[in-house]
Amino acid sequence: MDPAEFLCGGSTPIGSLTGGLLERLRHDGFRNRVSDHEGTSTSATDFAETVQQAATGLSRRGLRPDDVLAVLAPVSTDRLTGIYTAMAVGGIALPLELTSDIDTLAEVLVETDARMIMVSPELASLALVLSERSRVRQVVAFGSAEETTPFDELLRPTRSRSAYDPTHGLFNSGLLGYAALPGGRLRTVTHSYRDLMGHFRRLCTELNPTPTDVVAIENGMTEFDRCVLAAVALWRGASVVALAPGENAATGAELAHAEATIRGYPFPCRIH
C-alpha cells in the first residue's frame, strides 16, 4: 500500500471519485453529513447511495461512458450530486458557471456535444432555453419544474439487468472545465480520472481529514479543487458543507458558524 492510500484509510476510489464510497461508508460506520447553505442536509451514506442509484438511472436512459453531462446549479448539494453522478456512470461532468453569459453557456454545450443538463429548480427555465440552443435532449431537475424530468425518476428501482452497474468496473470518467477567451474564443480543459485521482491523493496527504473535520466548499474555488476536496472529505469520514449564499467565498463568520476546520478558498487548506 502506498503512503497516500494509507493516509486515505487504506481505501481509495475506483473508476470515479465515488466508486466504492457507499461500501466504504457502510463498512466503517462513519456518521458524516453533506449539507449546504440552503438547508439541505443528508447523511454521507444516503448521499453516496443517491449518486449510485442515479448513475444506474442515467444508464437506463442511455447515458454511456464518455458522454458529457452538464450541471447547472449553484455551489450546493445539488451541484455535487450532479457532478458525481455523471462521473459514476463513466461520463464527463461539465459544471456550468453561473457567471457565464447565456451565449457562452450555449456555446460550451454545443462545443462539448452535451446531451443532458442536470439543473436546480430555480434555474430550470434557463436550462430549457439552453437546450433549444444546443444538442441537449433532456433536462433533469433536482425538484419540481415544468417541462423537465424529475431527478427522483432516476432513483426508481428496476428489475431490468440491462443497465450498467456503476459499482463495477473502471471507466474514463472526468471533469470538463471551460473559459471564455478574448475575441469570443472558448477554451475547454478535461481533467481525466488519472488527474482527479492524483489530486485526490495530494489533498489526502496534505490535509489528512478525519471524521471530526468539517470541510467547506465555496465560491471562488476551481471546480477541480471543489469536487476533489469534497470527495476526499467523504472518503475520510469528514462532513462537507457548501457555503455559497452569494457570488463570493464564505466569510469568517460563515465558516465559524459552520464549524469548518478545512476550507477550499483560495486553495484547500486547514484553518483549525
C-alpha positions as YAML, in Angstrom:
chain: A
units: angstrom
residues:
- id: 1
  name: MET
  ca: [0.00, 0.00, 0.00]
- id: 2
  name: ASP
  ca: [1.44, 3.40, -0.97]
- id: 3
  name: PRO
  ca: [1.65, 6.19, 1.68]
- id: 4
  name: ALA
  ca: [-1.18, 8.20, 0.11]
- id: 5
  name: GLU
  ca: [-3.53, 5.23, 0.17]
- id: 6
  name: PHE
  ca: [-2.59, 4.56, 3.80]
- id: 7
  name: LEU
  ca: [-3.44, 8.16, 4.74]
- id: 8
  name: CYS
  ca: [-6.76, 7.77, 2.92]
- id: 9
  name: GLY
  ca: [-7.66, 4.95, 5.26]
- id: 10
  name: GLY
  ca: [-6.47, 2.07, 3.12]
- id: 11
  name: SER
  ca: [-9.25, 2.63, 0.60]
- id: 12
  name: THR
  ca: [-9.44, 4.90, -2.43]
- id: 13
  name: PRO
  ca: [-11.94, 5.50, -5.26]
- id: 14
  name: ILE
  ca: [-12.23, 3.05, -8.13]
- id: 15
  name: GLY
  ca: [-13.39, 4.25, -11.55]
- id: 16
  name: SER
  ca: [-14.79, 7.59, -10.34]
- id: 17
  name: LEU
  ca: [-14.44, 9.77, -7.25]
- id: 18
  name: THR
  ca: [-17.36, 7.98, -5.61]
- id: 19
  name: GLY
  ca: [-16.62, 4.48, -6.92]
- id: 20
  name: GLY
  ca: [-16.73, 2.29, -3.79]
- id: 21
  name: LEU
  ca: [-17.67, 5.17, -1.47]
- id: 22
  name: LEU
  ca: [-21.01, 3.72, -0.39]
- id: 23
  name: GLU
  ca: [-19.44, 0.43, 0.64]
- id: 24
  name: ARG
  ca: [-16.65, 2.30, 2.46]
- id: 25
  name: LEU
  ca: [-19.11, 4.41, 4.46]
- id: 26
  name: ARG
  ca: [-21.28, 1.43, 5.37]
- id: 27
  name: HIS
  ca: [-18.29, -0.67, 6.38]
- id: 28
  name: ASP
  ca: [-16.65, 1.96, 8.58]
- id: 29
  name: GLY
  ca: [-19.87, 3.32, 10.09]
- id: 30
  name: PHE
  ca: [-18.98, 6.98, 9.52]
- id: 31
  name: ARG
  ca: [-21.63, 9.50, 10.59]
- id: 32
  name: ASN
  ca: [-20.51, 12.36, 8.36]
- id: 33
  name: ARG
  ca: [-23.02, 14.54, 6.54]
- id: 34
  name: VAL
  ca: [-23.38, 16.60, 3.37]
- id: 35
  name: SER
  ca: [-25.16, 19.94, 3.75]
- id: 36
  name: ASP
  ca: [-25.41, 23.39, 2.22]
- id: 37
  name: HIS
  ca: [-26.47, 26.97, 2.91]
- id: 38
  name: GLU
  ca: [-29.96, 26.28, 1.54]
- id: 39
  name: GLY
  ca: [-30.68, 23.99, 4.48]
- id: 40
  name: THR
  ca: [-30.30, 20.70, 2.64]
- id: 41
  name: SER
  ca: [-28.64, 18.09, 4.85]
- id: 42
  name: THR
  ca: [-28.25, 14.36, 4.39]
- id: 43
  name: SER
  ca: [-26.02, 11.63, 5.73]
- id: 44
  name: ALA
  ca: [-22.98, 10.89, 3.61]
- id: 45
  name: THR
  ca: [-24.22, 7.31, 3.25]
- id: 46
  name: ASP
  ca: [-27.56, 8.46, 1.83]
- id: 47
  name: PHE
  ca: [-25.73, 10.93, -0.42]
- id: 48
  name: ALA
  ca: [-23.46, 8.20, -1.83]
- id: 49
  name: GLU
  ca: [-26.43, 5.87, -2.30]
- id: 50
  name: THR
  ca: [-28.31, 8.57, -4.20]
- id: 51
  name: VAL
  ca: [-25.35, 9.09, -6.54]
- id: 52
  name: GLN
  ca: [-25.08, 5.35, -7.17]
- id: 53
  name: GLN
  ca: [-28.80, 4.92, -7.84]
- id: 54
  name: ALA
  ca: [-28.94, 7.99, -10.08]
- id: 55
  name: ALA
  ca: [-25.97, 6.74, -12.10]
- id: 56
  name: THR
  ca: [-27.83, 3.48, -12.71]
- id: 57
  name: GLY
  ca: [-30.89, 5.52, -13.70]
- id: 58
  name: LEU
  ca: [-28.85, 7.55, -16.18]
- id: 59
  name: SER
  ca: [-27.52, 4.37, -17.69]
- id: 60
  name: ARG
  ca: [-31.10, 3.14, -18.19]
- id: 61
  name: ARG
  ca: [-31.80, 6.40, -20.03]
- id: 62
  name: GLY
  ca: [-28.96, 5.77, -22.43]
- id: 63
  name: LEU
  ca: [-26.07, 7.74, -20.94]
- id: 64
  name: ARG
  ca: [-22.83, 5.96, -21.73]
- id: 65
  name: PRO
  ca: [-19.18, 6.27, -20.71]
- id: 66
  name: ASP
  ca: [-17.53, 9.36, -22.23]
- id: 67
  name: ASP
  ca: [-20.89, 11.15, -22.72]
- id: 68
  name: VAL
  ca: [-20.90, 14.76, -21.49]
- id: 69
  name: LEU
  ca: [-23.47, 15.69, -18.84]
- id: 70
  name: ALA
  ca: [-23.82, 19.36, -17.89]
- id: 71
  name: VAL
  ca: [-24.68, 20.51, -14.37]
- id: 72
  name: LEU
  ca: [-26.33, 23.90, -13.84]
- id: 73
  name: ALA
  ca: [-26.64, 24.68, -10.12]
- id: 74
  name: PRO
  ca: [-25.07, 26.93, -7.51]
- id: 75
  name: VAL
  ca: [-22.40, 25.52, -5.21]
- id: 76
  name: SER
  ca: [-24.64, 23.18, -3.26]
- id: 77
  name: THR
  ca: [-25.57, 19.57, -2.57]
- id: 78
  name: ASP
  ca: [-27.34, 19.52, -5.96]
- id: 79
  name: ARG
  ca: [-24.18, 20.55, -7.80]
- id: 80
  name: LEU
  ca: [-22.09, 17.88, -6.08]
- id: 81
  name: THR
  ca: [-24.76, 15.25, -6.74]
- id: 82
  name: GLY
  ca: [-24.90, 16.08, -10.43]
- id: 83
  name: ILE
  ca: [-21.13, 16.07, -10.90]
- id: 84
  name: TYR
  ca: [-20.55, 12.83, -9.03]
- id: 85
  name: THR
  ca: [-23.49, 11.11, -10.76]
- id: 86
  name: ALA
  ca: [-22.16, 11.99, -14.20]
- id: 87
  name: MET
  ca: [-18.75, 10.55, -13.32]
- id: 88
  name: ALA
  ca: [-20.21, 7.50, -11.56]
- id: 89
  name: VAL
  ca: [-21.76, 6.31, -14.81]
- id: 90
  name: GLY
  ca: [-18.44, 6.85, -16.58]
- id: 91
  name: GLY
  ca: [-19.39, 10.18, -18.13]
- id: 92
  name: ILE
  ca: [-17.70, 13.55, -18.31]
- id: 93
  name: ALA
  ca: [-19.18, 16.09, -15.90]
- id: 94
  name: LEU
  ca: [-19.49, 19.64, -17.25]
- id: 95
  name: PRO
  ca: [-20.26, 22.05, -14.39]
- id: 96
  name: LEU
  ca: [-21.62, 25.29, -15.87]
- id: 97
  name: GLU
  ca: [-20.60, 28.57, -14.28]
- id: 98
  name: LEU
  ca: [-23.46, 30.82, -13.19]
- id: 99
  name: THR
  ca: [-21.30, 33.84, -14.00]
- id: 100
  name: SER
  ca: [-21.14, 32.87, -17.70]
- id: 101
  name: ASP
  ca: [-23.49, 34.69, -20.07]
- id: 102
  name: ILE
  ca: [-26.10, 32.71, -21.97]
- id: 103
  name: ASP
  ca: [-24.17, 32.82, -25.25]
- id: 104
  name: THR
  ca: [-21.10, 31.30, -23.59]
- id: 105
  name: LEU
  ca: [-23.20, 28.62, -21.90]
- id: 106
  name: ALA
  ca: [-24.86, 27.69, -25.18]
- id: 107
  name: GLU
  ca: [-21.53, 27.63, -27.00]
- id: 108
  name: VAL
  ca: [-19.86, 25.34, -24.45]
- id: 109
  name: LEU
  ca: [-22.81, 22.93, -24.63]
- id: 110
  name: VAL
  ca: [-22.51, 22.77, -28.41]
- id: 111
  name: GLU
  ca: [-18.72, 22.59, -28.34]
- id: 112
  name: THR
  ca: [-18.73, 19.65, -25.92]
- id: 113
  name: ASP
  ca: [-21.74, 17.91, -27.50]
- id: 114
  name: ALA
  ca: [-23.54, 17.72, -24.16]
- id: 115
  name: ARG
  ca: [-26.87, 15.86, -24.42]
- id: 116
  name: MET
  ca: [-28.26, 16.33, -20.90]
- id: 117
  name: ILE
  ca: [-28.42, 19.07, -18.25]
- id: 118
  name: MET
  ca: [-29.00, 18.41, -14.56]
- id: 119
  name: VAL
  ca: [-30.33, 21.61, -13.00]
- id: 120
  name: SER
  ca: [-31.52, 23.10, -9.73]
- id: 121
  name: PRO
  ca: [-35.25, 24.04, -9.96]
- id: 122
  name: GLU
  ca: [-34.71, 27.81, -9.85]
- id: 123
  name: LEU
  ca: [-32.52, 27.61, -12.97]
- id: 124
  name: ALA
  ca: [-34.75, 25.22, -14.93]
- id: 125
  name: SER
  ca: [-36.08, 27.90, -17.29]
- id: 126
  name: LEU
  ca: [-32.52, 28.84, -18.25]
- id: 127
  name: ALA
  ca: [-31.65, 25.18, -18.83]
- id: 128
  name: LEU
  ca: [-34.66, 24.79, -21.15]
- id: 129
  name: VAL
  ca: [-33.57, 27.82, -23.19]
- id: 130
  name: LEU
  ca: [-30.05, 26.39, -23.41]
- id: 131
  name: SER
  ca: [-31.45, 23.04, -24.57]
- id: 132
  name: GLU
  ca: [-33.10, 24.82, -27.51]
- id: 133
  name: ARG
  ca: [-29.79, 26.41, -28.48]
- id: 134
  name: SER
  ca: [-27.74, 23.20, -28.27]
- id: 135
  name: ARG
  ca: [-27.93, 19.44, -28.77]
- id: 136
  name: VAL
  ca: [-29.22, 18.83, -25.24]
- id: 137
  name: ARG
  ca: [-32.07, 16.33, -25.43]
- id: 138
  name: GLN
  ca: [-33.14, 16.17, -21.79]
- id: 139
  name: VAL
  ca: [-33.24, 18.46, -18.75]
- id: 140
  name: VAL
  ca: [-33.34, 16.74, -15.35]
- id: 141
  name: ALA
  ca: [-34.32, 18.94, -12.39]
- id: 142
  name: PHE
  ca: [-33.48, 18.41, -8.71]
- id: 143
  name: GLY
  ca: [-37.06, 19.26, -7.82]
- id: 144
  name: SER
  ca: [-40.32, 20.34, -9.42]
- id: 145
  name: ALA
  ca: [-40.01, 22.34, -12.64]
- id: 146
  name: GLU
  ca: [-42.23, 22.34, -15.72]
- id: 147
  name: GLU
  ca: [-41.02, 20.61, -18.90]
- id: 148
  name: THR
  ca: [-38.22, 18.82, -17.05]
- id: 149
  name: THR
  ca: [-37.63, 15.27, -15.86]
- id: 150
  name: PRO
  ca: [-37.64, 14.99, -12.03]
- id: 151
  name: PHE
  ca: [-34.33, 13.76, -10.65]
- id: 152
  name: ASP
  ca: [-36.26, 11.32, -8.46]
- id: 153
  name: GLU
  ca: [-37.21, 9.35, -11.59]
- id: 154
  name: LEU
  ca: [-33.58, 8.30, -11.87]
- id: 155
  name: LEU
  ca: [-33.81, 6.72, -8.42]
- id: 156
  name: ARG
  ca: [-36.70, 4.38, -9.17]
- id: 157
  name: PRO
  ca: [-35.79, 0.71, -8.79]
- id: 158
  name: THR
  ca: [-35.96, -1.54, -11.82]
- id: 159
  name: ARG
  ca: [-35.92, -5.27, -12.41]
- id: 160
  name: SER
  ca: [-34.06, -4.79, -15.65]
- id: 161
  name: ARG
  ca: [-30.47, -6.02, -15.67]
- id: 162
  name: SER
  ca: [-29.61, -4.26, -18.91]
- id: 163
  name: ALA
  ca: [-28.45, -1.03, -17.26]
- id: 164
  name: TYR
  ca: [-24.80, -0.53, -16.43]
- id: 165
  name: ASP
  ca: [-23.95, -1.10, -12.79]
- id: 166
  name: PRO
  ca: [-21.77, 1.81, -11.56]
- id: 167
  name: THR
  ca: [-20.40, -0.27, -8.67]
- id: 168
  name: HIS
  ca: [-18.32, -2.42, -11.01]
- id: 169
  name: GLY
  ca: [-15.53, -1.81, -13.47]
- id: 170
  name: LEU
  ca: [-13.31, 1.10, -14.43]
- id: 171
  name: PHE
  ca: [-14.24, 3.90, -16.77]
- id: 172
  name: ASN
  ca: [-12.76, 7.00, -18.27]
- id: 173
  name: SER
  ca: [-14.79, 9.42, -16.13]
- id: 174
  name: GLY
  ca: [-13.66, 13.01, -15.96]
- id: 175
  name: LEU
  ca: [-14.37, 16.66, -15.26]
- id: 176
  name: LEU
  ca: [-14.66, 19.27, -18.01]
- id: 177
  name: GLY
  ca: [-13.88, 22.94, -17.46]
- id: 178
  name: TYR
  ca: [-14.03, 25.92, -19.79]
- id: 179
  name: ALA
  ca: [-13.03, 29.56, -20.10]
- id: 180
  name: ALA
  ca: [-14.13, 32.33, -22.46]
- id: 181
  name: LEU
  ca: [-11.07, 33.92, -24.06]
- id: 182
  name: PRO
  ca: [-10.72, 37.37, -25.65]
- id: 183
  name: GLY
  ca: [-12.18, 37.54, -29.12]
- id: 184
  name: GLY
  ca: [-15.04, 35.22, -28.27]
- id: 185
  name: ARG
  ca: [-12.96, 32.05, -28.34]
- id: 186
  name: LEU
  ca: [-13.71, 29.20, -25.96]
- id: 187
  name: ARG
  ca: [-11.10, 27.01, -24.30]
- id: 188
  name: THR
  ca: [-12.04, 23.68, -22.70]
- id: 189
  name: VAL
  ca: [-9.91, 21.54, -20.40]
- id: 190
  name: THR
  ca: [-10.68, 17.94, -19.45]
- id: 191
  name: HIS
  ca: [-9.40, 16.54, -16.16]
- id: 192
  name: SER
  ca: [-9.16, 12.78, -16.59]
- id: 193
  name: TYR
  ca: [-9.75, 10.15, -13.94]
- id: 194
  name: ARG
  ca: [-5.97, 9.94, -13.56]
- id: 195
  name: ASP
  ca: [-5.79, 13.72, -12.96]
- id: 196
  name: LEU
  ca: [-8.61, 13.59, -10.41]
- id: 197
  name: MET
  ca: [-7.03, 10.70, -8.53]
- id: 198
  name: GLY
  ca: [-3.63, 12.39, -8.49]
- id: 199
  name: HIS
  ca: [-5.19, 15.46, -6.89]
- id: 200
  name: PHE
  ca: [-7.21, 13.24, -4.53]
- id: 201
  name: ARG
  ca: [-4.03, 11.65, -3.19]
- id: 202
  name: ARG
  ca: [-2.29, 15.02, -2.85]
- id: 203
  name: LEU
  ca: [-5.12, 16.55, -0.82]
- id: 204
  name: CYS
  ca: [-5.46, 13.41, 1.27]
- id: 205
  name: THR
  ca: [-1.77, 13.59, 2.15]
- id: 206
  name: GLU
  ca: [-1.61, 17.36, 2.71]
- id: 207
  name: LEU
  ca: [-4.84, 17.82, 4.69]
- id: 208
  name: ASN
  ca: [-5.31, 14.39, 6.28]
- id: 209
  name: PRO
  ca: [-9.01, 14.92, 7.12]
- id: 210
  name: THR
  ca: [-10.57, 12.93, 9.97]
- id: 211
  name: PRO
  ca: [-14.19, 12.22, 10.99]
- id: 212
  name: THR
  ca: [-14.02, 15.21, 13.36]
- id: 213
  name: ASP
  ca: [-13.44, 17.65, 10.48]
- id: 214
  name: VAL
  ca: [-15.97, 19.80, 8.62]
- id: 215
  name: VAL
  ca: [-14.85, 20.70, 5.10]
- id: 216
  name: ALA
  ca: [-16.26, 23.86, 3.49]
- id: 217
  name: ILE
  ca: [-16.55, 24.13, -0.29]
- id: 218
  name: GLU
  ca: [-17.14, 27.64, -1.59]
- id: 219
  name: ASN
  ca: [-17.46, 30.02, -4.49]
- id: 220
  name: GLY
  ca: [-14.12, 31.16, -5.87]
- id: 221
  name: MET
  ca: [-12.64, 27.65, -5.87]
- id: 222
  name: THR
  ca: [-11.79, 25.86, -9.08]
- id: 223
  name: GLU
  ca: [-14.24, 23.06, -9.82]
- id: 224
  name: PHE
  ca: [-11.25, 20.72, -9.88]
- id: 225
  name: ASP
  ca: [-10.43, 21.61, -6.27]
- id: 226
  name: ARG
  ca: [-14.05, 21.65, -5.18]
- id: 227
  name: CYS
  ca: [-15.17, 18.23, -6.35]
- id: 228
  name: VAL
  ca: [-11.93, 16.51, -5.33]
- id: 229
  name: LEU
  ca: [-11.80, 18.15, -1.89]
- id: 230
  name: ALA
  ca: [-15.38, 17.11, -1.17]
- id: 231
  name: ALA
  ca: [-14.59, 13.55, -2.25]
- id: 232
  name: VAL
  ca: [-11.52, 13.40, -0.01]
- id: 233
  name: ALA
  ca: [-13.64, 14.57, 2.92]
- id: 234
  name: LEU
  ca: [-16.33, 11.96, 2.31]
- id: 235
  name: TRP
  ca: [-13.83, 9.11, 1.97]
- id: 236
  name: ARG
  ca: [-12.14, 10.12, 5.24]
- id: 237
  name: GLY
  ca: [-15.40, 10.37, 7.18]
- id: 238
  name: ALA
  ca: [-15.42, 14.17, 7.37]
- id: 239
  name: SER
  ca: [-18.57, 16.23, 6.81]
- id: 240
  name: VAL
  ca: [-18.98, 18.53, 3.81]
- id: 241
  name: VAL
  ca: [-20.80, 21.86, 3.84]
- id: 242
  name: ALA
  ca: [-21.37, 24.03, 0.77]
- id: 243
  name: LEU
  ca: [-21.17, 27.70, 1.77]
- id: 244
  name: ALA
  ca: [-22.17, 29.80, -1.20]
- id: 245
  name: PRO
  ca: [-25.06, 32.16, -0.41]
- id: 246
  name: GLY
  ca: [-23.80, 34.73, -2.93]
- id: 247
  name: GLU
  ca: [-21.09, 35.05, -5.54]
- id: 248
  name: ASN
  ca: [-18.22, 35.39, -3.06]
- id: 249
  name: ALA
  ca: [-16.29, 32.96, -0.90]
- id: 250
  name: ALA
  ca: [-17.51, 32.32, 2.61]
- id: 251
  name: THR
  ca: [-16.81, 34.91, 5.30]
- id: 252
  name: GLY
  ca: [-15.03, 34.13, 8.54]
- id: 253
  name: ALA
  ca: [-18.34, 34.32, 10.38]
- id: 254
  name: GLU
  ca: [-19.96, 31.83, 7.98]
- id: 255
  name: LEU
  ca: [-17.04, 29.44, 8.35]
- id: 256
  name: ALA
  ca: [-17.20, 29.72, 12.13]
- id: 257
  name: HIS
  ca: [-20.97, 29.16, 12.17]
- id: 258
  name: ALA
  ca: [-20.50, 26.00, 10.08]
- id: 259
  name: GLU
  ca: [-17.67, 24.92, 12.42]
- id: 260
  name: ALA
  ca: [-15.45, 24.43, 9.37]
- id: 261
  name: THR
  ca: [-11.93, 23.14, 10.02]
- id: 262
  name: ILE
  ca: [-10.86, 22.91, 6.36]
- id: 263
  name: ARG
  ca: [-11.83, 25.35, 3.62]
- id: 264
  name: GLY
  ca: [-11.36, 25.36, -0.14]
- id: 265
  name: TYR
  ca: [-10.76, 29.03, -0.93]
- id: 266
  name: PRO
  ca: [-8.39, 30.35, -2.20]
- id: 267
  name: PHE
  ca: [-6.93, 26.85, -2.14]
- id: 268
  name: PRO
  ca: [-7.69, 23.79, 0.02]
- id: 269
  name: CYS
  ca: [-6.17, 24.36, 3.44]
- id: 270
  name: ARG
  ca: [-6.68, 23.56, 7.10]
- id: 271
  name: ILE
  ca: [-7.92, 26.50, 9.17]
- id: 272
  name: HIS
  ca: [-8.30, 24.73, 12.55]
...
